[in-house]
Amino acid sequence: MSDQTQANYWAFLLRLWRETPDLPFRAMLEDPHTGERHGFANMTQLIFFLQQLDKTAPDETNGE
């Protein structure tokens, strides 16, 4: 995959689980091309990570 294509395309395997029913879901994203993994303690961290992939996305914290 070219550098240009990689800048416009991401693929991840998403895993979600809870240690117990009363705890929030945890998440892990794995890049199937590189095997690189990113772990998240909660959904907020997962969403933040995904938003950072798209630097052109409006920043909801400042009203853009």
N, C-alpha and C positions, 0 to 999 in steps of 0.2 A: 504494500500500500504506500502511495507517495505521501510526502509530508503535507501537501495540499489536501489530499483526501482525508488524512488523519485529523486535520484541523476542522473538518466538517462532518466527521462521523465518529461515533463512539458505540461500542457494544460492550455490555456487561452482563454477567450472570448475577442476579440479585437473590440473596438468601435472607429470609426474615425468620426470626424465632423469638420465643420468650423462655426465660429460665423457669418462670412460674406464671400462672394466669394473672396474678396481681401486679406483675412488673411490665414496664413498657417493652415493646418489640425492640430487638437489636437487629442490626442489618450488616451485611457484608456485600460488597461489590467486587467481582473478580473480572479482570480483563482477560477474555479467552485467548487473545493473541499473545500476551506477554506472561500471563499467570499472576500479574501483580494484583494484590488484594488490598482493599480499603475497608476497615472495620468501623462501625458506628454504634455508639451506646444507645442512641435513640433516633427517631425519625427526623427530628429537627436537624441533627448533625448530617444525616443523609441528604436532606433537601438542600442544606447549605452547600455541601460538596457539589451536588449536581448543578446548583445555580452558578458556582464558580467556573464550571466548564464552559458556560456561555457568558463570556464577558460582555456581550452586547445586550443581555437581558436587562430590562429595567430594574433598578434597585428600588424595591418596595419600601425601604426604610426612609428614603428621602423624597418620595412622591413622584419619581420620574415615571 
